[in-house]
Amino acid sequence: MAEPRRVLVLVKYVPDAAGERSFADADSTTVRTTEGLLSELDEYAVEEALSLAESGGWEVTVATMGPEQAGAAIRKALQMGADAGIHISDEALHGTDALGTSAVLAAAVRKFSDEGGCDLLLCGMASTDAGMSVIPAMLAERLGLPQVSFASQLSVEGDTVRIRRDSETATETIESRLPAVVSVTDQINEPRYPSFKGIMAAKKKPVTTWSLADLGIEPAEVGLAASWSPVTEVSKRPPRGQGTIITDDGEGGVALAEFLAAEKFI
Amino acid sequence: MSFALSEEHEAFRAVVREFAEAEIAPHAARWDREHHFPVEVVARMGELGLFGLTAPERFGGSGGDLASLCVAIEEIGRVDQSMGITLEAAVGLGINPILRFGTEAQQQRWLPDLVAGRALAGFGLTEPEAGSDAGATRTRAVLEADEWVIDGAKQFITNSGSAITSCVTITARTGELPDASPEISAIIVPSGTPGFTVEPAYDKLGWHASDTHPLTFAGARVPVGNLLGERGKGFSQFLATLDDGRIAIAALAVGAIAACLEMSVRYAGERVAFGVPIGTKQGVAFQVADLHVMLESSRLLTYRAAWLRDSGRPRAEVKQAAAVAKLHATTCAVSATRVATQVFGGYGFIEDYPVARFYRDAKILEIGEGTSEVQRVLIARGLGLPVE
């Protein structure tokens, strides 16, 4: 039997939107939380990779870049059924912007590829915290690979990946040769819940940790200091004020219209 | 000494909770109101592996422990007791007897679908005039050539009449012993067997979304090979599966108590009376504190019993712990739903909040799979008392 082909899913550990949140630094939009999780939008990419694996002949590896807690994102993907994990973790990475992140991920993909080949890179359509949607494109550019984004359907035949992309005006079918970077939308599938068997099996699956040194990246190239677009100020949105109560004494409609006009709603 | 579930059990709890809150909680009130049994959700629970938690991998199960099943039942029961009992009965009464006593052929035929949640099985023990009293069993199975011919009736049989019920295992008199007491055997009756009628569902106080029916048998014929386990051992086999069932019912009760505590803490912090949240008042706060004690004590007893079972402790020790857990947790569940209803005041008496549904659902916990009185008998006997 032929060697399985390798798909690498790039995932992000994000703050749990339902949990307590605060900013990690005065000059960064990095959010600190008590609890984080595998970005929901990345679950679709993991699921798509698992479906490929179930169709036969694919091995699924999941990689994330982030602090120690980010291991939870890998663990979740392994519990869902991924075969192995790569955790890129380094003190110097704190505060790295998208450009820096794409440089680190590109180095990780090269290392992954050197060690056993890489036939497909899958990403979610955006992270649920920063929501920039730029990593797949940056990564493809750095790696010199074709990029097909926002896939709502995906199939692989031989060395070709075919995706469907739905826009407001048209539905496009796009083909690319492999390897390629593909980002998937939340329409592509329904991510599975990990089963108890999957949770128990995940304990025994390999997770490799790579530092910046492992990837040949100088600490000065990444982190807050190397960011292209420093944040000058971060402030919490002020708490919502009391509403305005208009008592209808016959002129309520007028008062309401005036209020809405003053707030530029009408 | 450790009182904690493993990291994997807790990870599994988080998954089942996420599933329950997304797939069950939003619909539970409607299913209850419409007495609707959601077959499609059984299938989703099957995909999650809930029915196969304790089944071996060769039948599609996880080969997990009773504690993992308790976690699942507690978390499903925390949002909907009906689906909680559906899971509990499907495993404890549907799968387990076939798993423990079935022949290879019987297991191959029935287990894969049951484990996957594609099918459900019921267990018919209770009769209009016989429950824990096996000697009073009226249902009769007579061997004619190579078939059992079954006549009789069964009462309160969970998961027995759903669209995906594949079979019901029943107990029946298959003869008489030398001392004139009946010989009781267990027989698997496939759904759709001519002469086997699933009567209309009961109008119950609670568990409205759970599938419960009376069953009648009038000359129903099944192959002789459908005998489950040993002839004449039908009742003792059933008793052997009951300990696990008691622990699982205790887990279902824990789910109800947890729901009551969470709802009451939230409500007592939000609802304002006399210008302050009602949780400011000791009369309310103390009742909520009691709910927490009920939850902690019930949960400890339940998971300790499961742990004793999973660590292979002697049967007598497991049996005693199971009876203690079932008695305590179900008594607490009935109290907890009453307290939560009181905390909610008038809003606890209307169906706009889930509290009323939990109040109606809780009572059966003190009755099903061995009443509180039966548990006390077992506990007293375990202490060596010559109780009747």
HADDOCK unambig.tbl for C-alpha pairs under 7 A between the chains (distance, minus, plus):
assign (segid A and resid 193 and name CA) (segid B and resid 15 and name CA) 6.64 0.50 0.50
assign (segid A and resid 193 and name CA) (segid B and resid 48 and name CA) 6.45 0.50 0.50
assign (segid A and resid 194 and name CA) (segid B and resid 15 and name CA) 6.84 0.50 0.50
assign (segid A and resid 195 and name CA) (segid B and resid 48 and name CA) 5.18 0.50 0.50
assign (segid A and resid 195 and name CA) (segid B and resid 49 and name CA) 5.72 0.50 0.50
assign (segid A and resid 196 and name CA) (segid B and resid 12 and name CA) 6.00 0.50 0.50
assign (segid A and resid 196 and name CA) (segid B and resid 49 and name CA) 6.92 0.50 0.50
assign (segid A and resid 196 and name CA) (segid B and resid 62 and name CA) 6.78 0.50 0.50
assign (segid A and resid 197 and name CA) (segid B and resid 62 and name CA) 5.01 0.50 0.50
assign (segid A and resid 199 and name CA) (segid B and resid 8 and name CA) 6.29 0.50 0.50
assign (segid A and resid 199 and name CA) (segid B and resid 12 and name CA) 6.93 0.50 0.50
assign (segid A and resid 200 and name CA) (segid B and resid 8 and name CA) 6.49 0.50 0.50
